[in-house]
Amino acid sequence: MSDETDSELERLRKATDAEDEFLPLAEQIPMREAFELHQKIAAELNVPAYKTENRLWSELRKHNLVATRQRPKGTSVEEWVRSSEPGLPNFEYTEFTSERAIRELLCRKRARRKELDRDRKREKRKPAKGQSN
């Protein structure tokens, strides 16, 4: 029975990872690691890095590139389930992202900057009102 349960869990995990292109469960990393990693990726992609962790996380949230996990505060899920008085515990929430999600965010940022630069250059080429070429 345990083997069947394990194989079913593995099948569900693979299906979830396949559906979630940018946030596969196996690749999720916490905020502190994500900020340091994003600085390296930004340098690699030649894109300005975000200056603060808060700014990075607000942009990741804005683009739906963050996963949230919840668990009972102060105990593990197993301890909470086994306790004689499970009740409704206070939950703590932890946000995660992945290297793929950070890379995607920075690629989107680079594309947006290029688009704005093209628009700015296009505006320069237009003659001023009342003037001809």
Secondary structure, DSSP 8 states (H G I E B T S, - for coil): -HHHHHHHHHHHHHHHHHH-SS--GGG-EEHHHHHHHHHHHHHHHT----SSHHHHHHHHHHTT--EEEEEETTS-HHHHHHSS------EEEEEEE-HHHHHHHHHHHHHHHHHHHHHHHHHHHS--TT---
